[in-house]
Amino acid sequence: MVFAAVMESPWERSRVLSGFELSPIVSYNSGHPFNLLAGADINGDNHFTNDRPPGAARNSGLGPNYAAFDMRLSRILKIGEQSRLRFTAEGFNITNRTNYASVNNIVGAAFAPPFNAHGTAGLSPSQPLGFTAALPKREVQLGIRFDF
């Protein structure tokens, strides 16, 4: 789910407050399902990378959710009749929330029901159901654009 907006400064006649544009973006995704894997060739087909623990259904694991708040603030200054200078500041993941990207889904053949497994932040990446990667922390970038 994504919410986005573009808001322009309502004070066109003010030298200080005119020309501003604010653009927030709020994103949220629930966790994606994933297969729990045994990490062993349980069914004897010479493929150990696709076997689930006994009794585990497909997509019985649930990955981490994702939430982010991004923002862009820009200001346009007119230079003469045709030229413009745009200053831009953009921030990504403004709240600096840790968004995990993936889960170690190899749980072993002895993993037992109930299979409502969720990734866990307190585990190391090598442990079953530990998060293996995180998306970038807060990022900020500045820019200037000259239109003529």
Residue pairs with C-beta under 8 A, 6 or more apart in sequence:
1 27
1 28
1 29
2 25
2 26
2 27
2 28
3 24
3 25
3 26
3 27
4 23
4 24
4 25
4 26
5 23
5 24
6 21
6 22
6 23
7 21
7 22
7 23
8 20
8 21
9 17
9 18
9 19
9 20
9 21
11 17
11 18
12 18
19 75
19 76
19 77
19 78
20 73
20 74
20 75
21 72
21 73
21 74
21 75
21 76
22 71
22 72
22 73
23 71
23 72
23 73
23 74
24 69
24 70
24 71
24 72
25 68
25 69
25 70
25 71
26 68
26 69
26 70
27 66
27 67
27 68
27 69
27 70
28 65
28 66
28 67
28 68
29 65
29 66
29 67
30 65
31 62
31 63
31 64
31 65
31 118
31 119
32 62
32 63
33 59
33 60
33 61
33 62
33 63
34 59
34 61
34 62
34 63
34 103
34 105
35 52
35 56
35 58
35 59
35 60
35 61
35 105
36 52
36 53
36 56
36 60
36 61
36 105
36 107
36 111
36 115
36 117
37 49
37 50
37 51
37 52
37 53
37 105
37 106
37 107
38 48
38 51
38 52
38 53
38 106
38 107
38 108
38 109
38 111
39 48
39 106
39 107
39 108
39 109
40 48
40 51
40 108
40 109
41 47
41 48
41 51
42 51
42 53
42 54
42 109
43 51
51 109
52 58
52 60
53 107
53 108
53 109
53 110
53 111
53 112
53 115
54 109
55 112
55 113
55 115
56 111
56 113
56 115
57 115
60 115
60 116
60 117
61 103
61 105
61 115
61 117
61 118
61 119
61 129
62 116
62 117
62 118
62 119
63 100
63 102
63 103
63 119
64 99
64 100
64 101
64 103
64 119
64 131
66 99
66 135
67 97
67 99
68 92
68 93
68 95
68 97
68 99
69 93
69 94
69 95
70 90
70 91
70 92
70 93
70 94
71 90
71 91
71 94
72 88
72 89
72 90
72 91
73 88
73 89
73 90
74 86
74 87
74 88
74 89
75 86
75 87
76 84
76 85
76 86
77 84
77 85
77 86
77 87
78 84
79 85
82 148
83 146
83 147
83 148
84 146
84 147
85 144
85 145
85 146
85 147
86 143
86 144
86 145
86 146
86 147
87 142
87 143
87 144
88 142
88 143
88 144
88 145
89 140
89 141
89 142
89 143
90 140
90 141
90 142
90 143
91 138
91 139
91 140
92 136
92 138
92 139
92 140
93 99
93 135
93 136
93 137
93 138
93 139
94 138
95 138
96 137
96 138
98 121
98 134
98 137
99 134
99 135
100 119
100 121
100 131
100 133
100 134
100 135
101 131
101 132
101 133
101 134
101 135
102 131
102 132
102 133
103 119
103 129
103 130
103 131
103 132
104 123
104 125
104 126
104 127
104 128
104 129
104 130
104 131
104 132
105 128
105 129
106 128
107 117
107 128
107 129
108 128
111 117
111 128
117 129
118 129
119 129
119 130
119 131
120 129
120 130
120 131
121 131
123 129
123 130
123 131
124 130
125 131
125 132
125 133
